[in-house]
Each structure stands twice: as C-alpha cells, then as structure tokens.
C-alpha cells in the first residue's frame, strides 16, 4: 500500500484479532473500552443529581450484560434470514451484530433492578446516563472497522474505507472503497454527547427528557446512516427494517422531549425536592437533614 493510497482512503486492519500475549478480539476490546468510558462519565454525573458515584458500577453490572443480550436478540430478530441454516452463529457476538435499540431496552430493564433496590429516582438516573451512552457507542463502533463490516455504498471520497475482497458484500466484489458508516456513526454520537451536555447545563428539560433527547438524536442519525448501508438486512415494503423502527422511535422520542420543555414556572417547580412517595437516594436524603 503506497503513501498516496493512504491519503486517498482509510485502510482497514488486516485482522480483527489483537495479539497481546494472548489473542483477543478487537471488537470486544472496543466494546469494553466504550463501557468503561460510559461508566466513568455516568459516575461523575450522578452526584449532580444527589446520588452516589458508587451506583454507577452497580447499575452497570446489571445493565451491561442485559444490554448485550438485548442488542444481540434485536439483531437476530430483525435480520433472522441471515441466520437460517446456521442458527448457532446467533451466539457469535464477536463477529459483530448488535442492535442498539434492543440493548437500550434490556439494559434499562437490567439497571432498573438496581435502581429500585436502592430507591433511586429512575428518571434522574436515566438523565445522568444519557450522555454516557452515545460515548460508549462512539467508541464501540470502531469494532466494526476492525471486523471490516457494516460499511456503506461504494465511495471514492478521501475518507472512504478500504475493504478486503473477502469482506465485501455480494455484488460489490469489484469495488475497493466504501462509505465508512462506522466513522459517521462514531462522529454523530460524539456530537450527540456534546449536545446532551449543553442542553443539560441549560436546564430546559424536565426529568427524563434528556434521555428522550438521546434516543431521538441517535435514532435520527441512524436514519441517514442506515440509508447508506449495503449489508444484507431484512426489509419491509422495500426498506430496511431498521429504517422503519428508527423512524417510529425518533417520532415518539421527539414527542416525549417536546412535552418536557420547561416554562418559567416549571424551572422552579422542577428544582423542588421529590414527593414523599418518590424514591430518593441516600446522599440526597442526607443532604436535606
């Protein structure tokens, strides 16, 4: 590969395996790094809402495994045709294939167990986690680069990604460079992190709506990114299933966020202590004594 070629496109790794004394899957490493970054940000944000940093690790212990299971289930269910005749590969997570909506759904359900056990305010916890989630996704998406998967249509743009012939989608064997949708999604998620932090500082949303804004922002990004992808996927009425799903989720999330825009009197009301029947964390309770 010449220097000129490097300037004209993004090279892909020759292997998705890292040799660090033992062989480890780069895909798993990127997911692990994303989780660690997310838990760190999550922990730093909990005290802003009167909760201990320690809850971040406890919630993650339940939410992360549940989220991985949910993400894989979503991928298998929405792309079940790809697994016909080889259903054992449904368990091969290291080969890629995680659906974020399934991950969010089961991840929140897993974390909810810890929230209720510790009597935490669920909406506040979700808002604290909101910027941490797209950060994890921004890092984790680089696992697709290592696996040479989930790229987009052929492209000759300077930032197009090189894909080895054995990893090219059927029908595109003669193409060499493609849209790096993993990179697009990673950058979109980083921008979403910045937006969420900015909106949170302005205190313009009621409880729970920051998490809704995360769901809406991510779904909107996936709509245009999904339209670029050429990998095999189940379709409904000629459109990829994910386009339908993310379209509906985006509309619902946008509606939820808009119902939570604060008026002047809401800003005062929302700063008041929680109702007696609303779970409150021990840190917040101690600070009110």
C-alpha positions as a Python dict, from the first residue, in 0.01 Angstrom:
ca = {
    (1, 'X'): (0, 0, 0),
    (2, 'X'): (155, 329, -110),
    (3, 'X'): (160, 658, 75),
    (4, 'X'): (-68, 807, -193),
    (5, 'X'): (-323, 533, -133),
    (6, 'X'): (-319, 607, 238),
    (7, 'X'): (-402, 969, 165),
    (8, 'X'): (-688, 872, -65),
    (9, 'X'): (-871, 631, 169),
    (10, 'X'): (-881, 480, 518),
    (11, 'X'): (-705, 141, 536),
    (12, 'X'): (-870, -143, 727),
    (13, 'X'): (-687, -374, 970),
    (14, 'X'): (-574, -700, 814),
    (15, 'X'): (-715, -890, 1112),
    (16, 'X'): (-976, -837, 1381),
    (17, 'X'): (-756, -1013, 1636),
    (18, 'X'): (-504, -841, 1866),
    (19, 'X'): (-202, -1035, 1986),
    (20, 'X'): (-111, -913, 2337),
    (21, 'X'): (48, -1232, 2458),
    (22, 'X'): (-290, -1392, 2403),
    (23, 'X'): (-522, -1339, 2109),
    (24, 'X'): (-818, -1114, 2183),
    (25, 'X'): (-1095, -991, 1957),
    (26, 'X'): (-1058, -621, 1879),
    (27, 'X'): (-1438, -596, 1852),
    (28, 'X'): (-1473, -696, 2217),
    (29, 'X'): (-1191, -464, 2322),
    (30, 'X'): (-1365, -164, 2165),
    (31, 'X'): (-1694, -252, 2334),
    (32, 'X'): (-1512, -291, 2666),
    (33, 'X'): (-1340, 47, 2630),
    (34, 'X'): (-1673, 206, 2547),
    (35, 'X'): (-1833, 57, 2857),
    (36, 'X'): (-1550, 179, 3081),
    (37, 'X'): (-1574, 532, 2941),
    (38, 'X'): (-1951, 535, 2982),
    (39, 'X'): (-1941, 414, 3343),
    (40, 'X'): (-1682, 682, 3427),
    (41, 'X'): (-1895, 963, 3281),
    (42, 'X'): (-2210, 817, 3440),
    (43, 'X'): (-2041, 808, 3781),
    (44, 'X'): (-1930, 1172, 3751),
    (45, 'X'): (-2283, 1285, 3670),
    (46, 'X'): (-2473, 1103, 3946),
    (47, 'X'): (-2366, 1340, 4230),
    (48, 'X'): (-2511, 1631, 4030),
    (49, 'X'): (-2848, 1469, 4093),
    (50, 'X'): (-2789, 1382, 4458),
    (51, 'X'): (-2673, 1024, 4408),
    (52, 'X'): (-2353, 844, 4496),
    (53, 'X'): (-2094, 762, 4228),
    (54, 'X'): (-2088, 404, 4357),
    (55, 'X'): (-2427, 338, 4199),
    (56, 'X'): (-2276, 366, 3851),
    (57, 'X'): (-2073, 46, 3879),
    (58, 'X'): (-2360, -139, 4049),
    (59, 'X'): (-2607, -42, 3778),
    (60, 'X'): (-2355, -127, 3505),
    (61, 'X'): (-2307, -477, 3646),
    (62, 'X'): (-2671, -550, 3565),
    (63, 'X'): (-2730, -317, 3269),
    (64, 'X'): (-2427, -411, 3055),
    (65, 'X'): (-2483, -790, 3037),
    (66, 'X'): (-2857, -738, 2990),
    (67, 'X'): (-2786, -477, 2723),
    (68, 'X'): (-2553, -708, 2529),
    (69, 'X'): (-2816, -983, 2533),
    (70, 'X'): (-3085, -741, 2421),
    (71, 'X'): (-2865, -597, 2147),
    (72, 'X'): (-2787, -940, 2007),
    (73, 'X'): (-3151, -1050, 2026),
    (74, 'X'): (-3261, -738, 1837),
    (75, 'X'): (-3003, -803, 1564),
    (76, 'X'): (-3100, -1169, 1525),
    (77, 'X'): (-3475, -1096, 1525),
    (78, 'X'): (-3456, -811, 1271),
    (79, 'X'): (-3210, -996, 1047),
    (80, 'X'): (-3321, -1355, 1106),
    (81, 'X'): (-3289, -1453, 740),
    (82, 'X'): (-2910, -1419, 766),
    (83, 'X'): (-2902, -1694, 1028),
    (84, 'X'): (-3119, -1951, 850),
    (85, 'X'): (-2938, -2283, 837),
    (86, 'X'): (-2669, -2164, 1079),
    (87, 'X'): (-2856, -2064, 1394),
    (88, 'X'): (-2555, -2149, 1609),
    (89, 'X'): (-2391, -1831, 1478),
    (90, 'X'): (-2658, -1628, 1654),
    (91, 'X'): (-2433, -1660, 1960),
    (92, 'X'): (-2116, -1538, 1782),
    (93, 'X'): (-2123, -1185, 1922),
    (94, 'X'): (-1752, -1135, 1847),
    (95, 'X'): (-1835, -1143, 1475),
    (96, 'X'): (-2039, -826, 1516),
    (97, 'X'): (-2411, -766, 1503),
    (98, 'X'): (-2554, -574, 1799),
    (99, 'X'): (-2878, -376, 1772),
    (100, 'X'): (-2864, -72, 1998),
    (101, 'X'): (-3241, -44, 2049),
    (102, 'X'): (-3252, -392, 2197),
    (103, 'X'): (-2950, -304, 2407),
    (104, 'X'): (-3117, 9, 2544),
    (105, 'X'): (-3441, -174, 2622),
    (106, 'X'): (-3291, -467, 2814),
    (107, 'X'): (-3008, -254, 2953),
    (108, 'X'): (-3256, -15, 3115),
    (109, 'X'): (-3457, -313, 3241),
    (110, 'X'): (-3144, -464, 3397),
    (111, 'X'): (-3041, -133, 3554),
    (112, 'X'): (-3394, -82, 3685),
    (113, 'X'): (-3345, -373, 3924),
    (114, 'X'): (-3061, -184, 4095),
    (115, 'X'): (-3246, 148, 4084),
    (116, 'X'): (-3548, 10, 4266),
    (117, 'X'): (-3340, -188, 4512),
    (118, 'X'): (-3152, 129, 4611),
    (119, 'X'): (-3461, 352, 4587),
    (120, 'X'): (-3310, 575, 4320),
    (121, 'X'): (-3517, 815, 4111),
    (122, 'X'): (-3533, 635, 3778),
    (123, 'X'): (-3573, 941, 3556),
    (124, 'X'): (-3278, 1116, 3720),
    (125, 'X'): (-3062, 807, 3673),
    (126, 'X'): (-3156, 786, 3305),
    (127, 'X'): (-3075, 1154, 3254),
    (128, 'X'): (-2738, 1105, 3422),
    (129, 'X'): (-2665, 815, 3190),
    (130, 'X'): (-2784, 989, 2872),
    (131, 'X'): (-2451, 1141, 2755),
    (132, 'X'): (-2257, 833, 2865),
    (133, 'X'): (-2442, 600, 2628),
    (134, 'X'): (-2355, 768, 2295),
    (135, 'X'): (-1996, 795, 2419),
    (136, 'X'): (-1987, 417, 2462),
    (137, 'X'): (-2138, 374, 2116),
    (138, 'X'): (-1888, 615, 1958),
    (139, 'X'): (-1601, 403, 2087),
    (140, 'X'): (-1766, 66, 2033),
    (141, 'X'): (-1842, 139, 1667),
    (142, 'X'): (-1470, 113, 1589),
    (143, 'X'): (-1507, -260, 1644),
    (144, 'X'): (-1686, -266, 1307),
    (145, 'X'): (-1375, -117, 1147),
    (146, 'X'): (-1165, -399, 1288),
    (147, 'X'): (-1414, -654, 1155),
    (148, 'X'): (-1448, -480, 815),
    (149, 'X'): (-1827, -480, 843),
    (150, 'X'): (-2131, -252, 830),
    (151, 'X'): (-1981, -16, 574),
    (152, 'X'): (-2186, 181, 324),
    (153, 'X'): (-2215, 221, -51),
    (154, 'X'): (-1907, 238, -274),
    (155, 'X'): (-1729, 573, -250),
    (156, 'X'): (-1418, 745, -380),
    (157, 'X'): (-1418, 1016, -114),
    (158, 'X'): (-1083, 1079, 60),
    (159, 'X'): (-1220, 925, 380),
    (160, 'X'): (-1366, 615, 214),
    (161, 'X'): (-1266, 291, 387),
    (162, 'X'): (-1079, 11, 212),
    (163, 'X'): (-1245, -330, 240),
    (164, 'X'): (-1062, -652, 155),
    (165, 'X'): (-1229, -864, -111),
    (166, 'X'): (-1325, -1146, 128),
    (167, 'X'): (-1522, -896, 339),
    (168, 'X'): (-1711, -731, 54),
    (169, 'X'): (-2087, -768, 23),
    (170, 'X'): (-2201, -991, -263),
    (171, 'X'): (-2240, -786, -579),
    (172, 'X'): (-1972, -538, -477),
    (173, 'X'): (-1666, -760, -517),
    (174, 'X'): (-1520, -526, -779),
    (175, 'X'): (-1532, -220, -552),
    (176, 'X'): (-1244, -137, -319),
    (177, 'X'): (-1353, 162, -109),
    (178, 'X'): (-1684, 233, 65),
    (179, 'X'): (-1854, 488, 290),
    (180, 'X'): (-1718, 433, 646),
    (181, 'X'): (-2055, 428, 819),
    (182, 'X'): (-1884, 319, 1142),
    (183, 'X'): (-1695, 650, 1135),
    (184, 'X'): (-2007, 852, 1052),
    (185, 'X'): (-2193, 700, 1344),
    (186, 'X'): (-1899, 745, 1579),
    (187, 'X'): (-1872, 1116, 1495),
    (188, 'X'): (-2250, 1160, 1514),
    (189, 'X'): (-2251, 1006, 1861),
    (190, 'X'): (-1968, 1230, 1980),
    (191, 'X'): (-2163, 1532, 1858),
    (192, 'X'): (-2469, 1396, 2040),
    (193, 'X'): (-2266, 1374, 2363),
    (194, 'X'): (-2182, 1744, 2327),
    (195, 'X'): (-2545, 1836, 2254),
    (196, 'X'): (-2675, 1646, 2556),
    (197, 'X'): (-2423, 1806, 2791),
    (198, 'X'): (-2506, 2151, 2653),
    (199, 'X'): (-2883, 2103, 2687),
    (200, 'X'): (-2839, 1958, 3036),
    (201, 'X'): (-2647, 2266, 3153),
    (202, 'X'): (-2923, 2493, 3028),
    (203, 'X'): (-3186, 2313, 3243),
    (204, 'X'): (-3458, 2348, 2980),
    (205, 'X'): (-3596, 1994, 3004),
    (206, 'X'): (-3798, 1820, 3271),
    (207, 'X'): (-3677, 1498, 3432),
    (208, 'X'): (-3638, 1207, 3194),
    (209, 'X'): (-3643, 1417, 2878),
    (210, 'X'): (-3265, 1431, 2842),
    (211, 'X'): (-3269, 1053, 2798),
    (212, 'X'): (-3550, 1100, 2547),
    (213, 'X'): (-3334, 1351, 2360),
    (214, 'X'): (-3056, 1092, 2344),
    (215, 'X'): (-3294, 835, 2194),
    (216, 'X'): (-3429, 1090, 1944),
    (217, 'X'): (-3084, 1215, 1844),
    (218, 'X'): (-2940, 869, 1798),
    (219, 'X'): (-3242, 749, 1601),
    (220, 'X'): (-3226, 1047, 1363),
    (221, 'X'): (-2859, 975, 1299),
    (222, 'X'): (-2927, 611, 1228),
    (223, 'X'): (-3190, 702, 969),
    (224, 'X'): (-2943, 863, 729),
    (225, 'X'): (-2660, 625, 816),
    (226, 'X'): (-2884, 322, 766),
    (227, 'X'): (-2978, 454, 421),
    (228, 'X'): (-2611, 433, 319),
    (229, 'X'): (-2553, 74, 429),
    (230, 'X'): (-2547, -216, 182),
    (231, 'X'): (-2506, -515, 413),
    (232, 'X'): (-2776, -780, 400),
    (233, 'X'): (-3081, -688, 608),
    (234, 'X'): (-3447, -781, 637),
    (235, 'X'): (-3680, -540, 456),
    (236, 'X'): (-4042, -433, 477),
    (237, 'X'): (-4201, -263, 174),
    (238, 'X'): (-3858, -234, 17),
    (239, 'X'): (-3699, -54, 313),
    (240, 'X'): (-3464, -194, 574),
    (241, 'X'): (-3645, -287, 896),
    (242, 'X'): (-3419, -55, 1093),
    (243, 'X'): (-3537, 243, 887),
    (244, 'X'): (-3895, 175, 991),
    (245, 'X'): (-3804, 109, 1354),
    (246, 'X'): (-3578, 410, 1397),
    (247, 'X'): (-3831, 631, 1219),
    (248, 'X'): (-4107, 537, 1463),
    (249, 'X'): (-3875, 559, 1766),
    (250, 'X'): (-3749, 902, 1656),
    (251, 'X'): (-4103, 1039, 1627),
    (252, 'X'): (-4206, 901, 1966),
    (253, 'X'): (-3891, 1028, 2135),
    (254, 'X'): (-3924, 1375, 1981),
    (255, 'X'): (-4283, 1393, 2103),
    (256, 'X'): (-4173, 1290, 2452),
    (257, 'X'): (-3900, 1555, 2460),
    (258, 'X'): (-4132, 1830, 2340),
    (259, 'X'): (-4380, 1754, 2618),
    (260, 'X'): (-4097, 1814, 2866),
    (261, 'X'): (-3987, 2162, 2764),
    (262, 'X'): (-3986, 2382, 3074),
    (263, 'X'): (-4181, 2703, 3114),
    (264, 'X'): (-4063, 2970, 3356),
    (265, 'X'): (-4273, 2830, 3643),
    (266, 'X'): (-4161, 2474, 3565),
    (267, 'X'): (-3797, 2565, 3633),
    (268, 'X'): (-3882, 2650, 3995),
    (269, 'X'): (-4113, 2353, 4042),
    (270, 'X'): (-3865, 2101, 3899),
    (271, 'X'): (-3595, 2210, 4145),
    (272, 'X'): (-3812, 2121, 4443),
    (273, 'X'): (-3746, 1800, 4645),
    (274, 'X'): (-3909, 1481, 4524),
    (275, 'X'): (-4252, 1381, 4652),
    (276, 'X'): (-4267, 1163, 4962),
    (277, 'X'): (-4364, 858, 4757),
    (278, 'X'): (-4080, 907, 4504),
    (279, 'X'): (-3762, 706, 4569),
    (280, 'X'): (-3472, 925, 4683),
    (281, 'X'): (-3108, 827, 4704),
    (282, 'X'): (-2937, 820, 5043),
    (283, 'X'): (-2698, 1103, 4950),
    (284, 'X'): (-2985, 1335, 4864),
    (285, 'X'): (-3173, 1236, 5180),
    (286, 'X'): (-2869, 1303, 5398),
    (287, 'X'): (-2814, 1646, 5242),
    (288, 'X'): (-3167, 1752, 5336),
    (289, 'X'): (-3127, 1675, 5706),
}
